[in-house]
């Protein structure tokens, strides 16, 4: 069942009800999977703003192969037509980026009105936002602009599946995943 929550905000009550167990029991199981490095709980970044913010963690299975096996995805064709293809891409990119030593204290940010940034990271120069898109032509979204303003981010990087990196707008850069893995989060 955790595979179906991959990339979503944790709802212990829903999962506990489906399994007919208590919320603390479900939480203990999630914590055990996190301690075993099978799951990642991406904690929310809470800013001092007037908007109602999401306070529950986002849940990811750390191994894309395990996620695909649990979802019954057997090959690339099945993956590309599966409703979780975007969440699978997001989880894989998060795991790859968080292997970089200069990116610290990973969190995500979201509001109840729908604004969201996939990663908020601390870097030497301050906080940055990372949005992850499985596209080769990313665009600026209202969520990115809200995050820049509300969180006082240094920059927002949109990590995408395309082959080139380029500026999208002031303080917002699109970075090809290959460039992000090779050179970090910076546009050449």
ChimeraX attribute file (.defattr): number of C-alpha atoms within 10 A of each C-alpha:
attribute: neighborCount
match mode: 1-to-1
recipient: residues
	/A:1	10
	/A:2	17
	/A:3	19
	/A:4	15
	/A:5	17
	/A:6	22
	/A:7	24
	/A:8	15
	/A:9	19
	/A:10	21
	/A:11	16
	/A:12	17
	/A:13	15
	/A:14	11
	/A:15	18
	/A:16	16
	/A:17	12
	/A:18	10
	/A:19	12
	/A:20	10
	/A:21	12
	/A:22	13
	/A:23	17
	/A:24	12
	/A:25	12
	/A:26	19
	/A:27	17
	/A:28	11
	/A:29	12
	/A:30	20
	/A:31	16
	/A:32	13
	/A:33	15
	/A:34	17
	/A:35	11
	/A:36	10
	/A:37	12
	/A:38	15
	/A:39	20
	/A:40	24
	/A:41	21
	/A:42	22
	/A:43	20
	/A:44	21
	/A:45	22
	/A:46	16
	/A:47	13
	/A:48	9
	/A:49	9
	/A:50	7
	/A:51	12
	/A:52	12
	/A:53	20
	/A:54	21
	/A:55	17
	/A:56	17
	/A:57	20
	/A:58	22
	/A:59	24
	/A:60	30
	/A:61	26
	/A:62	21
	/A:63	16
	/A:64	15
	/A:65	14
	/A:66	14
	/A:67	20
	/A:68	20
	/A:69	12
	/A:70	14
	/A:71	16
	/A:72	12
	/A:73	19
	/A:74	12
	/A:75	10
	/A:76	9
	/A:77	9
	/A:78	13
	/A:79	17
	/A:80	12
	/A:81	10
	/A:82	15
	/A:83	10
	/A:84	20
	/A:85	16
	/A:86	17
	/A:87	19
	/A:88	25
	/A:89	17
	/A:90	22
	/A:91	23
	/A:92	17
	/A:93	20
	/A:94	22
	/A:95	16
	/A:96	14
	/A:97	20
	/A:98	15
	/A:99	11
	/A:100	15
	/A:101	9
	/A:102	13
	/A:103	18
	/A:104	15
	/A:105	14
	/A:106	19
	/A:107	20
	/A:108	22
	/A:109	25
	/A:110	22
	/A:111	16
	/A:112	11
	/A:113	10
	/A:114	10
	/A:115	17
	/A:116	21
	/A:117	22
	/A:118	23
	/A:119	25
	/A:120	25
	/A:121	20
	/A:122	18
	/A:123	14
	/A:124	8
	/A:125	7
	/A:126	11
	/A:127	19
	/A:128	22
	/A:129	27
	/A:130	24
	/A:131	23
	/A:132	24
	/A:133	22
	/A:134	18
	/A:135	13
	/A:136	15
	/A:137	12
	/A:138	19
	/A:139	15
	/A:140	15
	/A:141	11
	/A:142	12
	/A:143	17
	/A:144	24
	/A:145	17
	/A:146	14
	/A:147	22
	/A:148	20
	/A:149	11
	/A:150	14
	/A:151	19
	/A:152	14
	/A:153	19
	/A:154	16
	/A:155	19
	/A:156	27
	/A:157	24
	/A:158	28
	/A:159	28
	/A:160	26
	/A:161	19
	/A:162	17
	/A:163	12
	/A:164	15
	/A:165	20
	/A:166	14
	/A:167	14
	/A:168	16
	/A:169	12
	/A:170	8
	/A:171	15
	/A:172	21
	/A:173	23
	/A:174	30
	/A:175	30
	/A:176	23
	/A:177	25
	/A:178	16
	/A:179	18
	/A:180	21
	/A:181	15
	/A:182	10
	/A:183	12
	/A:184	16
	/A:185	25
	/A:186	13
	/A:187	16
	/A:188	9
